[in-house]
Amino acid sequence: MAKDYFIGEALLGAEENIAHIDLIIGSKDGPVGISFANALSTPSMGHGGLLACIRPNLLTKPISLVVPKVTLSKMEDSNKIFGPAQAAVAKAIADAVEENLIPMSKIDEWLIIVSVFIHPAAKDYRKIYQYNYGATKLAISRALKNYPPIEKIFYDKDRAKHPVAGIKVPRLWRPPYIQVALDHPDIDHALKVVNKLPKSDRIILEIGTPFLKKYGMEAITKIREIAPEKFIVADLKTLDVGKLEVDFAFDATADATVASGLAAPSSIDKFLLEANRLGIYGFVDTMEVEDPIAKLSSLKQIPNVVILHRAIDVEQGAGSQSSDAAQKARWAVIPKIKELYKDQKLASGRDRVLVAVAGGIEPKTAKYALEMGADILIVGRFITSSKDVENAMRRLLNIIPGYSDIDLKRIHSEDDDNSAKLG
């Protein structure tokens, strides 16, 4: 492959006049040269390429080919490509040379293939020109700078909300989180709780086991309707046939599913493998598992989240002092789990395995759990049975380090900021 081979992309503008540019820059004697010749000599119907001209009879340099992404079915659409779009691309390339973005020494060695999106409803020729000029120049700059760096991708990938897709699918990228356990088997009660929660990226939702047993996967669907961008955990407590149950939760739009740590290692492995295959999180709940470290060590698959769980019945049956002591003893396992997976960190440096704690979480115990390294605080009755749901949640959010409301640094469109810091 030739040494000179660069790829760039840019999206600018708004609504029907939006411009999206994909381009390849490379040597005439490399793969770009071959692709260029093929595209120019064997055009496909509705997507025929045209040489980028500043005006008729004046090609830009490096010689460039404009290829429409949207099928040109009528002359009105063709005029937008042959007119403002072609002129914008050609002028942007010429200006990139004059401004030293493209080296003068390469103008006769390189070729550029520019894929251009023009919406059929676009009508404003000035905006078409303006947006495509800016997008082409930005795409050239990004290509030749090898933008983005991987650190930028790691930093923004879970913050971003794509402006065209219009959705944000959450991931657990910024712990600690508060997981609200919707265990009350009444759907109206659950909907009221969710509606009263404050707006925060640090809140995730759990469809509790009693809730799921009463309503089935419809419980997930109902909560998703009123919380379309929330991270939703289906607490299946799967013991067997994990693949099937993961599929059910996935089809209902759950972002994570929970297996019981009491299941056989082979069952948990199948559960985690299926969750990973589908791109959702696999949790392992160690409730009543005598030695969580030994159980986790027996698994071939790596869970996304391990839950240290003190059961409600156990919690209610113990005295307050013994319950608190037992809880602290359980949470002392957090550092041991972190140690177990210390060599499995993500390429970004973040932990591959998060640790969640459940059982009697309220502001006092939450502080201790965070000090021990908990990534997720699973809270039930303190919030769901509160007369003031928002205030109860605020008391917990105020304990979490960092800003707790909507991520103000969320990226909706590219900003070319190279100063991203991981963590």
C-alpha positions in Angstrom: 0.0 0.0 0.0 1.3 3.5 -0.9 2.5 5.6 2.0 0.3 8.5 1.2 -3.2 7.4 2.2 -5.4 9.6 4.3 -9.1 9.5 5.3 -11.2 12.4 6.6 -14.9 13.1 7.5 -16.9 16.1 8.5 -20.6 17.0 9.0 -21.6 20.7 9.1 -24.9 22.6 8.8 -28.4 21.9 9.8 -31.7 20.5 8.7 -32.2 19.8 5.0 -29.1 21.8 3.9 -26.7 19.8 6.0 -23.4 18.7 4.4 -21.7 15.4 5.1 -18.3 14.8 3.5 -16.2 11.6 3.4 -13.0 11.8 1.5 -9.8 9.9 0.7 -6.5 11.5 -0.2 -3.7 9.5 -1.7 -1.1 8.9 -4.3 -1.9 8.3 -8.0 0.2 5.1 -7.9 -1.6 3.7 -4.9 -5.1 2.4 -4.1 -6.6 5.8 -4.3 -5.4 6.2 -7.9 -7.0 2.9 -8.8 -10.3 3.7 -7.2 -10.2 7.2 -8.8 -9.8 5.7 -12.3 -12.5 3.1 -11.7 -15.0 5.5 -10.4 -14.5 8.0 -13.2 -14.4 5.4 -16.0 -17.2 3.2 -14.8 -19.9 5.4 -13.2 -23.0 3.8 -11.6 -26.5 5.1 -12.4 -27.4 8.0 -10.2 -23.9 8.1 -8.6 -21.7 9.1 -11.4 -18.6 11.0 -10.3 -17.6 14.4 -11.6 -14.3 16.2 -11.5 -14.2 19.1 -9.0 -14.2 22.4 -10.9 -13.8 25.9 -9.5 -15.7 27.0 -12.6 -16.2 25.3 -16.0 -12.8 24.4 -17.6 -10.9 25.1 -14.4 -10.1 22.0 -12.3 -8.9 22.3 -8.8 -5.6 20.7 -7.7 -5.0 18.0 -6.5 -7.3 16.6 -9.1 -10.5 15.6 -7.3 -13.6 13.5 -7.9 -17.0 14.4 -6.4 -19.2 11.3 -5.9 -22.9 11.9 -4.8 -24.1 9.7 -1.9 -27.8 10.2 -2.7 -29.0 8.8 -6.0 -29.6 11.5 -8.5 -33.0 10.8 -10.0 -33.9 14.2 -11.4 -32.2 17.2 -12.9 -33.0 19.3 -9.9 -30.9 17.0 -7.7 -28.1 16.9 -10.3 -28.0 20.7 -10.4 -27.2 20.9 -6.7 -24.2 18.5 -7.2 -23.0 20.1 -10.4 -23.5 23.6 -9.0 -23.0 24.7 -5.4 -21.6 21.4 -4.1 -19.0 20.9 -6.9 -17.9 24.6 -6.6 -17.7 24.3 -2.8 -15.5 21.2 -2.9 -13.2 22.6 -5.6 -12.7 25.9 -3.9 -12.1 24.3 -0.5 -9.4 22.1 -2.0 -7.7 25.0 -3.7 -7.8 27.1 -0.5 -6.4 24.1 1.4 -3.4 24.2 -0.9 -3.0 28.0 -0.6 -3.2 27.8 3.2 -0.6 25.0 3.3 -2.9 22.3 4.6 -2.1 20.4 1.4 1.6 20.5 0.6 2.4 22.2 -2.7 4.8 19.4 -3.5 1.9 16.9 -3.5 -0.6 18.7 -5.8 0.4 16.6 -8.8 1.1 13.4 -6.9 -2.2 13.1 -5.0 -5.8 12.5 -5.9 -8.8 13.2 -3.8 -12.1 11.3 -3.8 -14.9 13.3 -2.1 -18.2 11.6 -1.3 -20.9 14.3 -0.9 -24.3 14.2 0.7 -27.0 16.5 -0.5 -30.5 16.1 0.9 -33.2 15.9 -1.8 -35.1 18.6 0.1 -32.2 21.1 0.1 -33.0 24.3 -1.7 -30.8 27.1 -0.4 -27.8 27.1 -2.8 -25.8 29.5 -0.6 -26.1 27.2 2.4 -25.3 24.1 0.3 -22.2 25.9 -0.9 -21.2 27.2 2.6 -21.7 23.9 4.4 -20.0 21.8 1.8 -17.1 24.2 1.6 -16.6 24.1 5.3 -17.1 20.4 5.6 -14.6 19.6 2.8 -11.9 21.9 4.2 -12.4 20.4 7.7 -12.3 16.8 6.4 -9.0 17.6 4.6 -7.5 19.0 7.7 -8.6 16.0 9.8 -7.4 13.6 7.2 -3.9 15.0 7.0 -3.6 15.3 10.8 -4.8 11.7 11.3 -7.7 13.1 13.4 -9.1 12.0 15.8 -6.5 10.6 18.2 -7.6 7.5 20.0 -7.7 9.4 23.3 -10.4 11.7 21.8 -12.4 8.7 20.7 -12.3 7.1 24.2 -13.2 10.4 25.8 -16.2 11.3 23.6 -17.6 7.9 22.5 -20.0 7.6 25.5 -20.8 11.2 25.9 -21.8 11.8 22.3 -25.3 12.2 21.0 -25.4 11.9 17.2 -27.4 14.8 15.8 -28.9 12.8 12.9 -29.6 9.6 14.9 -31.2 11.7 17.6 -30.7 9.2 20.3 -28.1 8.6 23.1 -27.6 4.9 24.1 -26.0 5.1 27.6 -22.9 3.2 28.7 -21.4 3.0 32.2 -18.4 5.2 31.4 -18.4 7.6 34.3 -18.9 5.9 37.7 -20.0 6.1 40.4 -23.7 5.6 39.6 -26.8 5.3 41.6 -29.0 2.4 40.5 -32.6 2.7 41.5 -34.1 -0.7 42.1 -37.7 -0.7 41.1 -38.7 -3.8 43.1 -42.3 -2.8 43.9 -44.5 -5.1 41.8 -46.8 -2.2 40.7 -46.2 -0.6 37.4 -48.0 2.6 38.2 -45.8 3.0 41.3 -42.6 2.5 39.3 -43.7 5.0 36.6 -44.3 7.6 39.3 -40.9 7.0 40.9 -39.1 7.3 37.5 -41.0 10.5 36.6 -40.0 12.1 39.9 -36.3 11.4 39.7 -34.1 14.4 38.9 -32.4 14.7 35.6 -29.0 13.1 36.0 -26.5 11.0 34.0 -25.5 9.3 37.3 -28.9 7.6 37.7 -29.5 4.2 36.2 -32.7 2.1 36.5 -33.1 -1.5 37.6 -36.3 -3.4 36.8 -36.3 -5.6 39.9 -37.0 -9.3 40.0 -40.5 -9.0 41.6 -41.4 -6.4 39.0 -40.3 -8.6 36.2 -42.0 -11.7 37.6 -45.3 -9.9 37.6 -45.2 -8.1 34.3 -42.6 -10.0 32.3 -40.5 -8.1 29.8 -43.3 -5.6 29.3 -42.0 -4.0 32.5 -38.8 -3.0 30.6 -40.8 -1.7 27.7 -43.0 0.4 29.8 -40.1 2.1 31.7 -38.3 2.6 28.4 -41.2 4.6 27.0 -40.9 7.2 29.7 -37.1 7.0 30.1 -35.8 6.5 26.5 -32.2 7.5 27.3 -31.7 5.8 30.7 -29.5 2.8 31.3 -31.9 0.0 32.2 -30.8 -3.2 34.1 -33.1 -6.2 34.0 -32.6 -8.1 37.3 -33.3 -11.6 36.0 -31.2 -13.4 38.6 -30.7 -16.0 36.0 -29.8 -19.5 37.3 -30.1 -21.5 34.1 -30.8 -21.2 30.3 -29.1 -17.8 30.5 -28.8 -17.3 26.7 -32.5 -17.4 26.3 -33.2 -14.9 29.1 -30.6 -12.5 27.9 -32.2 -12.6 24.4 -35.6 -11.7 26.0 -34.2 -8.8 27.9 -32.3 -7.6 24.9 -35.4 -7.6 22.7 -37.2 -5.5 25.4 -34.3 -2.9 25.0 -32.6 -3.6 28.4 -29.0 -2.3 28.5 -27.9 -5.0 31.0 -29.0 -8.3 32.5 -28.2 -9.9 35.8 -27.3 -13.5 36.5 -27.2 -15.1 39.9 -23.8 -16.0 41.2 -25.3 -19.2 42.6 -25.6 -20.5 39.1 -23.1 -23.0 37.8 -20.0 -21.4 36.3 -20.9 -22.9 32.8 -24.3 -21.2 33.0 -22.9 -17.9 34.0 -20.3 -18.1 31.2 -23.0 -18.7 28.6 -25.0 -15.8 30.1 -22.1 -13.4 29.9 -21.1 -14.6 26.4 -24.5 -14.0 25.1 -24.7 -10.5 26.7 -21.3 -9.7 25.2 -22.4 -11.0 21.8 -25.5 -8.7 21.8 -23.5 -5.7 23.1 -25.2 -5.3 26.4 -23.8 -5.6 29.9 -23.6 -8.8 31.9 -24.0 -8.4 35.7 -23.2 -11.2 38.2 -25.0 -10.9 41.5 -23.1 -12.7 44.3 -26.0 -12.7 46.8 -25.5 -15.8 49.1 -22.3 -16.7 47.4 -20.0 -17.6 50.2 -16.7 -16.8 48.4 -17.3 -14.3 45.6 -13.6 -14.2 44.6 -13.5 -18.0 44.2 -16.7 -18.0 42.2 -15.5 -15.2 39.9 -12.1 -16.9 39.5 -13.9 -20.0 38.2 -15.5 -18.2 35.3 -14.0 -18.2 31.8 -15.9 -15.0 30.8 -15.4 -11.6 32.4 -18.5 -9.8 33.8 -19.1 -6.1 33.2 -20.4 -5.6 36.8 -20.1 -7.7 39.9 -22.8 -7.1 42.6 -22.1 -7.5 46.3 -25.6 -8.0 47.6 -27.1 -8.3 51.0 -30.6 -9.7 50.6 -33.6 -7.8 51.8 -34.8 -10.7 54.0 -31.4 -11.0 55.6 -31.1 -7.3 56.1 -34.5 -7.1 57.8 -33.9 -10.2 59.9 -30.6 -8.9 61.5 -30.2 -6.2 64.2 -29.1 -2.8 63.1 -25.6 -3.2 64.5 -25.0 -6.7 63.2 -26.5 -5.7 59.8 -24.1 -2.8 59.6 -21.1 -4.9 60.5 -22.1 -7.6 58.1 -22.5 -5.0 55.4 -19.1 -3.6 55.9 -17.5 -7.0 55.9 -19.2 -7.8 52.6 -18.0 -4.5 51.0 -14.5 -5.2 52.1 -14.5 -7.6 49.1 -14.6 -4.6 46.7 -10.8 -4.1 46.6 -10.3 -7.8 46.2 -12.5 -7.8 43.1 -10.6 -4.9 41.7 -7.4 -6.7 42.4 -8.7 -9.8 40.6 -9.3 -7.9 37.4 -6.4 -5.4 37.6 -4.8 -6.9 34.6 -8.0 -6.7 32.5 -8.3 -3.0 32.3 -9.7 -1.4 29.1 -7.3 0.2 26.6 -8.6 3.6 27.8 -7.2 2.8 31.3 -10.7 2.4 32.8 -11.7 -0.7 34.8 -13.2 -3.5 32.7 -15.2 -4.7 35.7 -17.2 -2.4 37.9 -18.4 -3.3 41.4 -22.0 -2.6 42.6 -23.2 -2.8 46.2 -26.7 -3.4 47.3 -28.5 -3.8 50.6 -29.5 -0.9 53.0 -27.9 1.9 51.0 -28.7 5.3 52.3 -26.4 8.5 52.7 -24.4 7.2 55.6 -23.7 3.7 54.2 -23.2 5.2 50.7 -20.2 7.1 51.9 -18.5 4.0 53.2 -19.2 2.1 50.0 -17.7 4.8 47.9 -14.6 4.9 50.1 -14.2 1.2 49.5 -14.3 1.8 45.8 -17.9 1.0 44.8 -18.8 2.0 41.3 -22.6 1.6 41.6 -24.8 2.1 44.6 -28.0 0.0 44.2 -30.7 1.8 46.2 -34.3 0.6 46.7 -36.7 1.6 49.4 -34.7 4.7 50.5 -35.8 6.2 47.2 -38.8 4.2 46.0 -40.6 4.4 49.3 -39.8 8.0 50.0 -42.5 10.7 50.1 -40.1 13.0 48.3 -38.3 10.9 45.7 -36.4 13.8 44.2 -35.0 15.0 47.5 -34.0 11.4 48.6 -32.1 11.0 45.3 -30.5 14.4 45.7 -29.2 13.4 49.1 -27.3 10.5 47.5 -26.2 12.4 44.4 -24.7 15.1 46.6 -22.3 12.4 48.0 -21.0 11.4 44.6 -17.8 13.1 43.6 -17.9 15.3 40.5 -20.9 17.0 38.9 -24.0 14.9 39.3 -26.5 16.3 36.9 -26.6 16.1 33.1 -23.0 15.9 31.7 -22.3 19.5 30.6 -19.4 18.3 28.5 -21.5 16.0 26.4 -20.6 16.3 22.8 -23.4 16.6 20.3 -21.2 17.6 17.3 -17.5 17.3 16.7 -15.3 20.1 18.2 -11.8 18.9 17.1 -10.5 19.4 20.7 -7.3 17.4 21.1 -7.1 18.1 24.9 -9.2 15.1 25.9 -8.3 13.6 29.2 -9.3 10.1 30.1 -11.0 9.1 33.3 
